[in-house]
């Protein structure tokens, strides 16, 4: 493979976008509410849109954006100041612009929206500011909000009793990564993030639903059909917003066989790889795929449960994984040919401490501090291949240092990923053997994607401040 073109965005900070390609046009985003369209053959710019970022914006983790949705003749962008914007796909002109929430108290959008039927669905960021999380659906033609699902239930709603006192009002549970849609059952599967404050459980006793959960929602109404909570009463910022992957496969392991073949899998930030029956939400298996110390037992459902040494203390003590998790927002991939699930992972432990913190609107609300622990130095980063039928790691490739790159598998028997040193790497999917790499000059915080134009296949990925496209010579 060789580089076919490079588009320099001139943006500063991390590019976390994964492009879309439709009819030979590549659409992507950059920092500070920027969206752009390129000729996918050459990288030539066609249009660019940028919404002014308010000076008092409060994003958690940089002015990032993970991408667009496209439906018909419009592309859709969620902005850092909590707007949802529809743009004309040909010109970049604004078709409609609606306000979803008040950015001044910590709400923002960093997620790539999901287009479902005639809806644009996206989840809010801001769990670090004590927001009340939600998932919204908007009419693609008009921008009218069709439904909202609050990820922290209010009085009278199921799950409200899992929050102590009024803690639900600032409960967090953001939904800041993109879910997936199952057209057969008309369900949206959307993952949620940490309760707030993220690292202090005192004052919010209970399981804190629906934080750190996978929600199965009716696409038309937003009504919840089932949920599964990965980490109850989280005290380590272990968002469960990792991308859920739909898998249809014949059962191999007896436990999977009993649940049928309609599965949904997630490699969770808490260090466990979960496989669920996506019809019912029943847990089929949960297996550690990285270094974990917070759990050494499972409940009757097979769910890992916290041990007595898991909670943060005033003095602080070591817990694995650390606050960044065994994985994070980086997209995994499943290859039906190898029947393997591929994910970027890290081994890292942190010392977690906690202290009281009053909530103040628009200010960070962590209730804690954490810092690296010597128990996992140097930090180690991997690309891992997991067998969903057994939960076992089949192979792993160790990077020079932990990476934030997403993963792509292709029908050609390859897996693509990047690293923190700026390399874009192709691996043999069955064995993990590295076959090719290209130095892009900037760390990778995005996921690669593949597209075809004029019968030629390309792979695109963002690195540093640029978008690269690769193809065969």
C-alpha positions in Angstrom: 0.0 0.0 0.0 1.0 3.6 -0.5 -0.3 7.0 0.5 -2.6 8.4 -2.2 -3.3 11.8 -0.7 -3.0 13.9 2.5 -5.4 16.6 3.6 -4.0 19.1 6.2 -6.8 20.4 8.4 -4.6 23.1 10.0 -6.5 22.3 13.2 -4.6 22.1 16.5 -5.1 19.3 19.1 -6.3 15.8 18.6 -8.2 14.6 15.5 -10.6 11.9 16.6 -12.8 11.9 13.5 -13.6 8.8 11.4 -14.6 9.9 7.9 -17.7 8.9 5.9 -17.6 8.4 2.1 -20.7 8.7 -0.1 -20.7 9.0 -3.9 -17.0 9.7 -4.1 -17.1 12.5 -1.4 -15.4 12.1 1.9 -16.9 13.9 4.9 -15.1 14.4 8.2 -14.7 16.7 11.2 -12.0 18.5 13.0 -11.6 20.4 16.3 -13.6 23.5 17.2 -16.9 22.6 15.4 -15.4 22.1 12.0 -16.8 19.9 9.2 -15.5 19.5 5.7 -16.0 17.6 2.4 -13.2 16.4 0.2 -12.9 14.6 -3.2 -12.3 11.1 -2.0 -10.1 10.3 -5.1 -7.7 13.2 -4.6 -8.3 14.9 -1.2 -9.2 18.1 -2.9 -11.3 20.3 -0.6 -14.9 20.9 -1.7 -16.3 22.9 1.3 -15.7 23.6 4.9 -18.1 24.6 7.7 -17.2 25.9 11.1 -19.4 27.1 13.9 -17.9 29.7 16.3 -16.9 28.1 19.6 -17.9 30.3 22.6 -15.1 31.5 24.7 -16.5 30.0 27.9 -16.9 26.5 26.5 -16.3 23.6 29.0 -15.3 20.5 27.2 -13.8 17.7 29.3 -11.0 16.5 27.1 -10.2 18.9 24.3 -12.2 20.6 21.5 -12.6 17.2 19.7 -15.3 15.8 17.5 -15.6 12.2 16.3 -17.5 12.5 13.1 -20.7 13.1 11.1 -23.8 11.2 10.1 -25.2 11.4 6.6 -28.8 10.9 5.4 -30.0 11.8 1.9 -28.7 15.2 0.9 -27.7 16.3 4.4 -24.8 15.7 6.9 -25.3 16.1 10.6 -22.9 17.6 13.2 -23.1 17.8 17.0 -21.2 20.8 18.4 -19.2 21.6 21.5 -21.8 24.2 22.5 -24.5 21.5 22.4 -26.1 22.4 19.0 -27.2 19.9 16.4 -26.6 21.2 12.9 -27.8 19.9 9.5 -25.6 20.9 6.5 -26.2 20.6 2.8 -24.0 17.7 1.7 -23.1 19.4 -1.6 -22.4 22.9 -0.3 -21.9 22.8 3.5 -24.7 25.4 3.9 -26.7 25.3 7.1 -30.1 23.7 6.6 -31.2 23.8 10.2 -29.6 24.4 13.6 -31.2 23.5 17.0 -30.0 24.0 20.6 -30.1 20.8 22.6 -28.8 21.9 26.0 -27.0 24.7 27.8 -23.2 24.4 27.2 -22.5 26.9 30.1 -23.3 24.2 32.7 -21.1 21.6 31.0 -23.2 20.1 28.2 -21.5 19.4 24.9 -21.5 17.1 21.9 -18.4 15.3 20.8 -20.1 12.2 19.3 -20.6 11.2 15.7 -24.4 11.1 15.3 -26.2 8.0 14.1 -28.7 8.1 11.2 -31.6 5.8 11.8 -34.6 5.8 9.4 -35.4 9.5 9.3 -33.9 10.3 12.6 -30.5 11.7 13.8 -29.6 10.2 17.1 -26.8 11.4 19.4 -25.8 11.3 23.1 -24.5 14.2 25.2 -21.1 14.7 26.8 -20.5 16.5 30.1 -20.3 13.8 32.8 -17.4 15.6 34.4 -19.6 18.6 35.1 -22.5 16.9 36.9 -25.0 17.1 33.9 -28.0 14.9 33.6 -27.2 12.7 30.6 -29.5 12.1 27.7 -29.8 10.5 24.3 -31.8 12.6 21.7 -33.4 11.8 18.3 -34.1 14.6 15.8 -36.2 14.7 12.6 -33.6 14.7 9.8 -35.8 17.0 7.6 -36.8 19.7 10.2 -34.6 19.4 13.3 -37.6 18.8 15.5 -36.7 16.7 18.5 -38.7 13.5 18.3 -37.7 11.9 21.6 -35.3 12.2 24.5 -34.2 9.4 26.8 -32.7 10.6 30.1 -29.9 8.3 31.2 -30.5 9.3 34.8 -34.2 8.5 35.7 -36.2 11.2 37.5 -38.9 10.8 40.2 -41.4 8.1 39.3 -39.3 6.6 36.6 -37.9 3.1 36.9 -34.4 3.2 38.3 -34.8 6.4 40.2 -34.5 4.5 43.5 -30.9 3.7 42.6 -29.9 7.3 43.4 -29.5 8.6 46.9 -31.6 11.7 47.7 -31.3 14.4 45.0 -28.0 13.0 43.6 -29.9 12.1 40.3 -30.1 15.8 39.4 -26.3 15.9 38.8 -25.9 12.2 38.1 -23.9 12.3 34.9 -24.3 9.1 32.9 -23.3 10.9 29.6 -23.7 9.1 26.3 -20.7 10.5 24.4 -19.9 7.7 22.0 -21.9 6.4 19.1 -24.2 3.4 19.5 -25.4 0.9 16.9 -28.7 0.1 15.2 -30.3 -3.3 14.6 -32.8 -3.0 11.7 -34.2 -6.5 12.3 -35.5 -5.6 15.8 -35.7 -1.8 15.2 -33.5 -1.3 18.3 -30.8 1.2 19.0 -28.1 -0.1 21.3 -26.4 2.9 23.1 -23.7 2.8 25.7 -23.5 5.3 28.7 -20.8 6.8 30.8 -19.9 7.4 34.5 -22.1 8.6 37.3 -21.1 12.0 38.8 -19.0 12.7 40.7 -17.0 10.1 38.8 -14.7 8.9 41.5 -16.6 9.4 44.7 -19.6 7.2 45.6 -20.5 8.8 48.9 -23.7 10.8 48.6 -25.0 8.8 45.6 -25.6 5.4 47.2 -27.1 2.7 45.0 -26.4 1.2 41.6 -26.8 4.6 39.9 -28.8 3.6 36.8 -28.4 4.0 33.9 -24.8 5.0 34.2 -22.1 2.6 32.7 -24.8 0.6 30.9 -25.9 -0.6 27.5 -29.4 0.6 26.6 -31.7 -1.1 24.1 -34.1 1.6 22.9 -37.0 1.4 20.4 -35.8 3.6 17.5 -39.2 5.2 16.9 -40.1 6.1 20.4 -36.9 6.0 22.5 -38.6 3.7 25.0 -36.2 1.3 26.7 -36.6 -2.4 26.1 -33.8 -3.6 28.3 -30.6 -2.4 29.9 -27.4 -4.1 31.2 -25.2 -2.3 33.7 -21.5 -3.2 33.4 -20.2 -1.4 36.5 -22.6 -0.7 39.4 -22.0 2.4 41.5 -18.8 3.3 39.6 -16.1 5.0 41.6 -13.3 4.9 39.0 -14.6 6.8 35.9 -15.1 3.6 34.0 -17.4 4.8 31.3 -19.1 2.0 29.4 -19.3 4.1 26.3 -17.1 1.7 24.3 -18.7 0.9 20.9 -21.1 -2.1 21.2 -20.6 -4.6 18.3 -23.4 -6.7 16.9 -22.3 -10.3 16.2 -24.3 -13.0 14.5 -22.5 -16.3 14.8 -23.3 -20.0 15.5 -22.6 -20.9 19.2 -19.4 -22.7 20.0 -19.0 -22.5 23.7 -21.9 -24.1 25.6 -22.8 -20.9 27.4 -22.9 -18.9 24.2 -24.9 -21.7 22.5 -27.6 -21.5 25.2 -28.0 -17.8 24.4 -28.4 -18.3 20.7 -26.3 -16.5 18.1 -27.8 -13.0 18.2 -25.1 -11.4 20.3 -23.8 -7.9 21.2 -20.3 -7.6 22.6 -18.3 -4.9 24.3 -14.7 -4.7 25.5 -15.3 -2.5 28.5 -13.2 0.2 30.1 -13.4 -1.8 33.4 -11.2 -4.5 31.9 -13.8 -7.1 31.1 -15.1 -8.3 27.7 -18.8 -8.9 27.8 -21.1 -10.9 25.5 -24.9 -10.4 25.8 -27.9 -11.8 24.1 -29.1 -8.7 22.2 -32.7 -9.9 22.2 -33.0 -10.0 26.0 -29.9 -8.3 27.4 -29.0 -11.5 29.2 -25.3 -11.7 30.1 -23.7 -14.7 28.4 -20.1 -14.2 29.5 -17.7 -11.7 31.1 -13.9 -12.3 30.9 -10.9 -10.2 31.8 -8.9 -9.1 28.8 -6.4 -6.9 30.6 -4.9 -6.4 34.1 -7.7 -6.1 36.7 -7.6 -6.1 40.5 -11.0 -4.5 41.3 -13.0 -7.7 41.0 -12.2 -11.3 41.9 -15.7 -12.8 42.0 -18.9 -12.8 40.0 -22.6 -12.6 41.0 -25.3 -15.1 40.1 -25.6 -13.5 36.6 -21.9 -13.9 35.9 -21.3 -10.2 36.3 -18.0 -9.2 37.9 -18.5 -7.6 41.3 -16.3 -5.1 43.1 -14.1 -6.5 46.0 -13.5 -4.8 49.3 -10.3 -3.1 48.1 -11.8 -1.5 45.0 -13.1 1.8 46.4 -11.0 4.9 46.5 -9.8 6.1 49.9 -8.7 9.4 51.4 -5.1 8.3 51.5 -5.3 6.6 48.1 -4.6 3.1 46.9 -3.9 1.3 43.7 -6.6 -0.2 41.5 -6.3 -1.8 38.0 -7.3 -0.7 35.5 -6.6 2.9 36.0 -9.0 5.8 35.2 -8.2 5.6 31.4 -9.4 2.0 31.4 -8.3 -1.1 29.7 -9.7 0.5 26.6 -11.6 3.7 26.0 -13.4 5.5 23.1 -11.3 3.9 20.3 -13.5 1.8 18.1 -13.1 -2.0 18.0 -14.0 -4.3 15.1 -15.3 -7.8 14.5 -14.2 -10.0 11.6 -16.8 -12.7 10.7 -14.1 -14.5 8.7 -11.8 -15.1 11.6 -14.7 -14.9 14.2 -12.4 -12.6 16.3 -13.1 -9.3 18.0 -10.1 -6.8 17.8 -9.6 -4.0 20.3 -6.9 -1.5 21.4 -6.1 -2.2 25.0 -3.7 -1.1 27.8 -2.4 -2.4 31.1 -2.3 0.5 33.5 -3.1 1.0 37.2 -3.7 4.2 39.1 -3.8 5.3 42.7 -7.3 6.5 43.4 -8.1 8.9 46.3 -11.3 10.7 47.2 -12.6 13.6 49.2 -15.9 15.5 49.5 -16.7 18.1 46.8 -19.8 20.2 46.6 -21.5 20.5 43.2 -21.2 23.9 41.5 -22.9 24.4 38.1 -20.4 24.7 35.3 -17.4 23.5 37.3 -15.6 20.1 37.2 -17.2 17.6 39.5 -14.9 14.7 40.1 -14.8 14.2 43.9 -11.5 12.6 43.5 -7.9 12.5 42.2 -5.9 9.8 40.6 -2.3 9.4 39.6 -0.2 6.7 38.0 0.8 3.7 40.1 4.2 2.0 39.9 2.5 -1.4 39.8 2.0 -1.1 36.1 5.1 0.9 34.9 6.0 1.1 32.1 2.4 1.3 30.8 1.9 -1.3 28.1 -0.4 -1.0 25.1 -1.7 -3.7 22.8 -3.8 -4.7 19.9 -5.7 -7.8 21.1 -7.8 -10.4 19.3 -10.6 -11.9 21.4 -12.7 -14.9 20.6 -16.3 -13.9 21.6 -17.3 -17.6 21.9 -14.9 -18.2 24.8 -13.8 -14.7 25.9 -10.1 -15.7 25.5 -7.4 -13.5 23.9 -6.2 -15.4 20.9 -3.3 -13.2 20.0 -1.9 -9.8 21.0 0.6 -7.3 19.5 2.4 -5.1 21.9 3.0 -1.5 20.8 5.9 0.6 21.7 3.6 2.6 24.0 -0.2 2.6 24.6 -2.2 3.9 21.7 -5.6 5.6 21.3 -6.2 4.3 17.8 -9.4 2.5 16.7 -9.3 -0.7 14.6 -10.6 -1.7 11.2 -10.9 -5.3 9.8 -11.4 -6.0 6.1 -12.5 -8.9 3.9 -8.9 -9.2 2.7 -7.8 -10.8 5.9 -6.3 -7.6 7.3 -6.6 -5.6 10.5 -5.6 -1.9 10.5 -4.6 0.2 13.5 -2.3 3.1 14.4 0.0 4.0 17.3 1.1 6.9 19.5 4.3 7.2 17.5 2.4 8.0 14.3 2.6 4.6 12.5 -0.4 3.2 10.5 -0.1 -0.6 10.6 -1.6 -3.5 8.7 -1.7 -6.8 10.5 -2.6 -10.3 9.4 -6.0 -10.8 11.0 -5.6 -14.5 11.8 -2.2 -14.3 13.5 -1.5 -10.6 14.4 1.6 -10.6 12.3 2.5 -7.0 11.2 2.7 -6.8 7.4 3.1 -3.1 6.6 3.4 0.3 8.2 3.5 3.9 7.2 4.8 6.8 9.4 2.3 9.7 9.3 4.1 12.1 11.6 1.5 12.4 14.3 -0.2 10.3 17.0 -3.4 8.5 16.1 -6.5 9.2 18.1 -9.0 8.0 15.5 -10.3 4.9 13.8 -9.6 4.0 10.2 -12.3 3.2 7.6 -12.3 1.7 4.2 -14.1 2.9 1.0 -14.2 2.3 -2.7 -14.3 4.8 -5.6 -14.2 3.8 -9.3 -13.7 0.2 -8.3 -10.5 1.0 -6.3 -10.3 0.4 -2.5 -8.9 3.0 -0.1 -8.3 3.1 3.6 -8.5 6.5 5.3 -7.4 7.6 8.8 -6.7 10.8 10.7 -3.4 11.4 12.4 -1.8 14.5 13.9 -3.7 17.3 12.1 -4.2 15.5 8.8 -6.4 13.0 7.1 -4.6 10.3 5.0 -5.9 8.0 2.3 -4.0 4.8 1.3 -4.4 2.4 -1.5 -2.7 -0.3 -3.6 0.0 1.0 -6.0 
